[in-house]
Amino acid sequence: MKSIRVLLLPIMLLALPSIALADPWKDESGHGKGRKHDRREFKEEYWDGNCKVERKLEKNGEYKEERKCKGPHHGHYRQAPVYVPAPPPIVVEPGITVHGTVRIP
């Protein structure tokens, strides 16, 4: 078991630099994927609340964004009344009560 670990450690250490040399940002031609001369047109449409947003990016670098907003999409309704119960009345009887048992008028 120790001999496998002893052999495995140098193999892993030799493989580590080859992993670091890999270029994930390059394609098969050797050029980077984000080349400046390879611009493409881009169009995106989505809703932001009650506004429709259209974004366009053209090949010449021109960027345009349009927003078309509409009113709220709800009908006319009145808010329901909220019922709040009245607090119970506080009754104060005349006189003095001592320890809740003896009453002096």
Secondary structure, 3 states (H helix, E strand, C coil): CHHHHHHHHHHHHHHHHHHHCCCCCECCCCCECCCCCCCCCEEEEEEECCEEEEEEECCCCCEEEEEEECCCCCCCCCCCCCCCCCCCCCCCCCCEEECCCEEEC
